[in-house]
Amino acid sequence: MNTQETIISYAKKTIAEEAKAIAYLEELIDEEFAKAVETIHNSKGRVIITGIGKSAIIATKIVATMNSTGTPAVFMHAADAIHGDLGNILKDDVVICISKSGNTPEIKVLVPFIKSFKNPLIGITANKESFLGTEADYVLHAYVEKEACPNNLAPTTSTTAQLVMGDALAVCLLHLEGFSSRDFAKYHPGGALGKKLYLRVSDITSRNQKPEVAPESDINTVIVEMTEKRLGATAVTENGAIIGIITDGDLRRMLTTNKTSSFEGLTARQIMSPNPKSIDNDAMAVDALEKIEENSITQLLAEKDGKYTGLLHIHDLMREGIL
């Protein structure tokens, strides 16, 4: 077996072992898990998540997931907690402590202090018989038979199991809170994801120029309007309503099909494409992209209450990072 084949074999074995461990977690979800979720859901406070070592890193990710899905959460490092950070825990908070063994020195010191505060304590551990497993009010059993590490030492499968338990908690809480995509957008306003959730057609068309000609406008007027507005098209409107569109492609076709050397007398009505695709100005930009792709076009006219409001170009969506 050559080096590349060996690498591929190790990688596949690691994934297979972790997948097997994660699949087994499904059997460990029980009423205690449900009670833990209900405790968090009914709490008036936050979720404080703590751990040591690699479990602390997993804790920070679970905190991030909860915060982004509507459950206020704070990370507290277990070592720092016993040196002053216990002040982070407020009266109505729920504490989640993560530890594979459940018997690390820091956890043994920290847990009694948390219990003295009378805050509900949820343990995520691979060992239900450990100190954490027996002291926690609720235990989420993140059992793994062995680590993917060939020496069964480096936290690999165990941290993956902790992460999955945290995701299961967050998703259950999301459902109980009725957390919607609109709520999600409030917490993710930046980047392409946020824009897909909140950016509307009007947000783009309001920044664009608004190419528009009357149906009886001559060809020179049409060309000047398209050139000045730089969107590769212009709407043809009558009493404010859209009746057609003229694109760069329409102009090229006009040049190739006109048998005379003169375009005098040609009007917008004669060269426009009638009944163009349009979208409501308040629609989501991602819906505009879907319509553009479905119809294999590059421009889309926007309207509101039957009146033309602007033109959206596929390049606008690319600039916004939606495409």
C-alpha positions in Angstrom: 0.0 0.0 0.0 1.5 3.4 -1.0 1.5 6.5 1.1 -1.7 8.0 -0.4 -3.6 4.8 -0.1 -2.5 4.6 3.6 -3.7 8.2 4.2 -7.0 7.5 2.6 -7.4 4.3 4.6 -6.7 6.0 8.0 -9.1 8.9 7.1 -11.9 6.6 6.2 -11.4 4.5 9.4 -11.4 7.6 11.5 -14.7 8.8 10.0 -16.3 5.4 10.2 -15.4 5.0 13.9 -16.7 8.5 14.8 -19.9 7.9 12.7 -20.5 4.7 14.6 -20.1 6.5 18.0 -22.4 9.3 17.0 -25.1 6.9 15.8 -25.0 5.2 19.2 -25.7 8.5 20.9 -29.3 8.2 19.5 -29.9 5.3 21.9 -28.7 7.5 24.8 -31.3 10.2 24.4 -33.8 9.7 27.2 -36.2 11.5 29.5 -33.3 13.0 31.4 -32.2 14.7 28.2 -35.8 16.0 27.7 -35.9 17.3 31.3 -32.6 19.1 30.7 -34.0 20.8 27.6 -37.1 21.8 29.5 -35.1 23.2 32.4 -33.2 25.5 30.0 -36.3 26.4 28.1 -38.2 27.3 31.3 -35.3 29.2 32.8 -35.4 33.0 33.0 -31.6 33.2 32.9 -28.8 32.2 30.6 -26.9 29.0 29.9 -23.4 29.0 31.4 -21.2 26.3 29.7 -17.9 25.2 31.2 -15.2 22.7 30.7 -11.5 22.1 30.8 -9.0 21.2 28.0 -10.6 20.1 24.7 -14.0 20.0 26.3 -13.6 23.7 26.9 -13.1 24.3 23.2 -16.3 22.3 22.5 -18.1 24.4 25.1 -17.2 27.6 23.2 -18.7 26.1 20.0 -21.9 25.1 21.8 -22.2 28.6 23.3 -21.9 30.1 19.8 -24.5 27.8 18.4 -27.0 28.6 21.2 -26.4 32.3 20.9 -27.1 32.2 17.2 -30.3 30.2 17.6 -31.9 32.3 20.3 -30.7 30.7 23.6 -28.4 33.2 25.5 -25.3 31.4 26.5 -21.9 32.3 28.1 -18.6 30.4 28.2 -16.8 30.0 31.5 -13.5 28.2 31.6 -13.5 25.7 34.4 -10.0 26.7 35.6 -10.9 30.4 35.6 -14.2 29.7 37.3 -12.4 28.6 40.5 -10.2 31.7 40.4 -12.9 34.4 40.3 -15.1 33.7 37.2 -17.8 32.0 39.3 -19.2 35.5 39.5 -20.5 35.0 35.9 -23.2 32.7 37.3 -26.4 34.6 38.1 -29.3 33.4 40.1 -31.5 32.2 37.2 -28.8 30.7 35.1 -28.5 27.0 34.1 -24.9 25.6 34.1 -23.7 22.9 31.7 -20.4 21.2 32.6 -18.6 19.2 29.9 -16.0 16.5 30.8 -15.3 13.1 29.2 -14.1 11.4 32.3 -16.2 13.6 34.7 -13.4 13.2 37.2 -10.8 15.9 36.4 -9.5 17.8 39.4 -10.9 21.1 38.2 -14.4 19.6 37.7 -14.3 18.1 41.2 -13.5 21.5 42.7 -15.9 23.4 40.5 -19.1 21.3 40.8 -19.7 21.7 44.6 -19.4 25.5 44.2 -22.0 25.5 41.4 -24.3 23.3 43.5 -24.0 25.6 46.4 -25.4 28.4 44.3 -28.5 26.2 43.7 -28.3 26.6 39.9 -29.5 23.6 37.9 -26.4 21.6 36.7 -26.4 19.6 33.5 -23.4 17.3 32.9 -22.2 16.1 29.5 -19.9 13.2 30.2 -19.0 9.8 28.8 -19.1 8.3 32.3 -22.4 8.5 34.2 -20.7 6.9 37.3 -18.2 9.7 37.5 -18.1 12.6 40.0 -19.9 14.8 37.5 -22.3 12.1 36.4 -23.5 11.5 40.0 -23.5 15.2 41.1 -25.3 16.7 38.1 -29.0 17.3 38.2 -29.3 16.0 34.7 -26.7 13.9 32.8 -26.4 13.8 29.0 -24.6 10.6 28.4 -22.0 11.2 25.6 -20.5 7.7 25.8 -17.9 6.6 23.3 -16.3 3.2 23.3 -12.9 4.5 22.2 -11.2 7.5 20.6 -10.4 7.5 16.9 -6.8 8.1 17.9 -4.9 4.8 17.5 -3.5 5.2 21.0 -7.0 5.8 22.4 -5.6 9.0 24.0 -6.2 12.2 21.9 -9.8 13.5 22.3 -11.4 12.8 18.9 -14.5 10.7 19.0 -15.3 11.9 22.5 -15.2 15.6 21.6 -17.3 14.9 18.5 -19.9 13.2 20.7 -19.9 16.2 23.0 -20.4 18.5 20.1 -23.3 16.5 18.8 -25.0 16.5 22.2 -24.7 20.3 22.2 -26.2 20.5 18.8 -29.1 18.3 19.8 -29.7 20.6 22.8 -29.6 23.8 20.7 -31.9 22.4 18.0 -34.4 21.1 20.6 -34.4 24.6 22.2 -34.8 26.2 18.8 -37.9 24.2 18.2 -39.4 24.9 21.6 -38.8 28.7 21.1 -40.4 28.6 17.6 -37.2 30.2 16.3 -37.7 31.1 12.6 -35.5 32.0 9.7 -36.4 35.6 10.2 -35.2 35.4 13.8 -32.0 33.7 12.6 -31.4 36.6 10.2 -31.4 39.0 13.2 -28.5 37.2 14.7 -26.6 36.7 11.3 -26.8 40.1 9.6 -23.4 39.9 8.1 -22.0 37.8 5.2 -23.8 35.9 2.4 -26.0 33.9 4.9 -27.4 37.0 6.5 -28.0 38.7 3.1 -30.0 35.6 1.9 -32.2 35.9 4.9 -32.8 39.7 5.0 -31.8 41.4 1.8 -34.8 42.5 -0.3 -35.1 43.5 -3.9 -35.8 47.1 -2.8 -32.5 47.2 -0.9 -30.7 46.8 -4.3 -33.0 48.7 -6.7 -33.0 51.7 -4.4 -29.2 52.0 -5.0 -29.4 51.5 -8.7 -30.4 54.0 -11.4 -33.8 53.5 -12.9 -33.7 53.1 -16.7 -37.1 53.8 -18.2 -38.5 54.9 -21.6 -41.9 55.5 -23.0 -43.3 53.1 -25.7 -43.0 55.8 -28.4 -39.5 56.8 -27.5 -37.2 56.6 -30.6 -34.2 54.3 -30.8 -31.7 57.0 -30.0 -33.5 57.8 -26.7 -33.5 54.1 -25.9 -29.7 53.7 -26.5 -28.9 56.9 -24.5 -31.0 55.7 -21.6 -29.4 52.3 -21.5 -25.9 53.7 -21.9 -26.3 56.3 -19.1 -28.0 53.9 -16.6 -25.4 51.1 -17.2 -27.7 48.2 -16.4 -27.8 46.6 -19.8 -31.5 47.1 -20.2 -34.4 49.5 -19.8 -38.0 49.1 -18.8 -40.7 50.3 -21.2 -43.5 51.8 -19.2 -46.9 53.3 -19.8 -48.5 55.4 -17.0 -46.0 53.9 -14.7 -46.8 50.3 -15.5 -44.3 47.9 -17.1 -45.3 46.9 -20.6 -41.9 45.7 -21.9 -38.2 45.5 -21.6 -35.3 46.3 -24.0 -32.0 44.6 -23.4 -28.6 44.7 -25.0 -29.6 41.5 -26.7 -32.7 43.1 -28.2 -30.6 45.9 -29.7 -28.2 43.3 -31.2 -31.1 41.4 -32.7 -32.5 44.6 -34.1 -29.2 45.4 -35.8 -28.9 41.9 -37.4 -32.6 41.7 -38.5 -33.1 45.2 -39.8 -32.6 45.1 -43.6 -32.1 48.9 -44.0 -29.2 51.1 -43.0 -31.6 53.5 -41.3 -33.3 53.1 -37.9 -35.2 56.3 -38.2 -38.8 55.9 -37.1 -38.2 52.8 -34.9 -39.7 53.0 -31.4 -39.3 51.3 -28.1 -42.6 49.5 -28.6 -41.4 47.9 -31.8 -38.2 46.4 -30.4 -39.1 45.6 -26.8 -39.9 42.2 -25.4 -43.4 42.4 -24.1 -44.6 40.9 -20.8 -41.1 40.8 -19.2 -40.4 38.8 -16.0 -40.9 41.0 -12.9 -40.8 40.6 -9.1 -42.4 42.5 -6.3 -40.1 45.2 -4.9 -40.5 43.9 -1.4 -39.5 40.3 -2.3 -36.4 38.7 -1.0 -33.3 39.1 -3.1 -32.7 35.3 -3.0 -36.1 34.8 -4.6 -35.1 37.2 -7.3 -32.0 35.1 -8.0 -34.2 32.0 -8.2 -36.4 33.7 -10.8 -33.4 34.9 -12.8 -31.9 31.4 -12.9 -35.3 29.7 -13.7 -35.8 31.9 -16.7 -32.1 32.1 -17.9 -32.1 35.9 -17.8 -29.7 38.5 -16.5 -32.1 41.4 -15.6 -35.3 41.4 -13.6 -37.8 44.3 -13.4 -39.2 45.3 -10.0 -42.6 46.7 -9.4 -44.9 47.7 -6.5 -48.6 47.9 -6.7 -48.5 47.6 -10.5 -45.9 50.4 -10.9 -42.3 50.1 -12.1 -39.8 50.7 -9.3 -36.4 49.6 -10.7 -34.2 47.1 -12.4 -32.2 44.3 -10.8 -29.2 42.9 -12.6 -27.6 39.5 -11.8 -24.3 41.3 -11.2 -26.0 43.1 -8.3 -26.6 39.7 -6.6 -23.1 38.7 -7.3 -21.7 41.8 -5.7 -23.9 41.1 -2.6 -22.4 37.6 -2.4 -25.8 35.9 -2.8 -24.8 34.2 -6.0 
